[in-house]
């Protein structure tokens, strides 16, 4: 059973930082590219950070220079370091692979709220 468990979200002030974690199970983690997705209230889920299996990365323009994706294949874990947070970063954050075969499986997500 494919499973993703996200954690690390909380209320943070503008300009603050957070580190999100996502543990994957039921897949051979190291062969997949991994992504972080966010879903803001009333909006569709969107990809904001992606890491290919060999380490190269891509970011949405909205987070470029502020967010950093990384992974630890030994722990089946992908991370998202979020710096200089803005109120518009408020959303539920999810991780998943970049393969269509896992898109039926989503975790509960982790809520990030940026507010003073």
C-alpha positions as CSV (number, residue, x, y, z in Angstrom):
1,X,0.0,0.0,0.0
2,X,1.4,3.3,-1.1
3,X,1.4,5.9,1.7
4,X,2.7,9.4,2.3
5,X,2.8,10.9,5.8
6,X,3.5,14.6,5.9
7,X,4.5,16.6,9.0
8,X,6.0,19.8,10.2
9,X,3.4,22.4,9.4
10,X,2.2,25.0,11.9
11,X,1.4,28.6,12.4
12,X,4.3,30.9,11.7
13,X,4.8,34.6,11.4
14,X,5.6,36.2,8.0
15,X,9.3,36.0,7.4
16,X,9.6,32.9,9.4
17,X,10.9,29.4,8.4
18,X,9.6,25.9,8.5
19,X,10.9,22.5,7.5
20,X,8.3,20.0,6.3
21,X,8.9,16.2,6.1
22,X,7.2,13.4,4.2
23,X,7.8,9.8,4.8
24,X,6.9,7.5,1.9
25,X,6.1,3.8,2.1
26,X,5.0,1.1,-0.3
27,X,7.2,2.3,-3.1
28,X,10.9,1.9,-4.1
29,X,11.5,5.5,-3.0
30,X,14.9,6.0,-4.7
31,X,13.7,5.4,-8.2
32,X,11.1,8.2,-8.1
33,X,11.3,11.9,-8.5
34,X,9.5,13.5,-5.6
35,X,7.4,16.6,-5.4
36,X,5.8,18.9,-2.8
37,X,2.3,20.2,-3.7
38,X,0.2,22.8,-2.0
39,X,-3.5,23.3,-2.0
40,X,-4.8,26.7,-0.8
41,X,-8.5,27.1,0.2
42,X,-10.8,27.0,-2.8
43,X,-7.9,26.2,-5.2
44,X,-6.6,23.2,-7.0
45,X,-3.5,21.4,-5.8
46,X,-0.3,22.6,-7.5
47,X,3.3,21.5,-7.6
48,X,5.7,23.9,-6.0
49,X,8.9,21.9,-5.7
50,X,10.3,18.9,-7.5
51,X,13.4,16.8,-7.2
52,X,14.4,14.2,-9.8
53,X,15.7,10.9,-8.6
54,X,19.3,12.0,-9.4
55,X,18.9,15.3,-7.5
56,X,18.2,18.1,-9.9
57,X,15.4,20.4,-8.8
58,X,12.6,22.6,-10.2
59,X,10.5,25.2,-8.3
60,X,7.4,27.2,-9.0
61,X,8.2,30.9,-9.6
62,X,6.3,31.8,-6.4
63,X,8.7,29.9,-4.2
64,X,12.0,30.1,-6.1
65,X,14.8,31.3,-3.9
66,X,12.8,30.7,-0.7
67,X,12.0,27.0,-0.7
68,X,14.4,24.1,-1.0
69,X,13.5,20.5,-1.6
70,X,15.8,17.7,-0.5
71,X,15.6,13.9,0.1
72,X,17.1,11.1,2.2
73,X,16.7,7.9,0.3
74,X,17.9,5.9,3.3
75,X,14.9,7.2,5.2
76,X,12.4,7.2,2.4
77,X,11.9,10.9,3.2
78,X,11.6,14.1,1.3
79,X,11.9,17.5,2.9
80,X,10.9,21.1,2.1
81,X,12.8,23.9,3.8
82,X,10.6,27.0,3.6
83,X,12.2,30.4,4.3
84,X,11.0,34.0,4.1
85,X,7.4,32.7,4.4
86,X,4.6,34.9,3.2
87,X,0.9,34.9,4.0
88,X,0.2,33.6,0.5
89,X,2.2,30.4,1.3
90,X,-0.7,29.4,3.6
91,X,-2.0,26.1,2.4
92,X,-2.1,22.4,3.1
93,X,1.2,20.8,1.8
94,X,1.4,17.3,0.4
95,X,4.1,15.2,-1.1
96,X,3.9,12.6,-3.9
97,X,6.0,11.1,-6.6
98,X,6.1,12.5,-10.1
99,X,4.6,9.3,-11.5
100,X,1.0,9.0,-12.4
101,X,0.8,5.6,-10.8
102,X,0.9,7.1,-7.3
103,X,-1.5,10.0,-7.9
104,X,-4.4,8.0,-6.4
105,X,-2.6,8.0,-3.1
106,X,-2.4,11.2,-1.1
107,X,-1.6,11.7,2.6
108,X,-3.5,13.9,5.0
109,X,-1.2,16.8,4.3
110,X,0.3,19.2,6.7
111,X,-1.2,22.7,7.3
112,X,1.0,25.7,7.0
113,X,-0.4,29.0,8.2
114,X,1.6,32.2,7.7
115,X,0.0,35.0,9.8
116,X,0.9,37.6,12.3
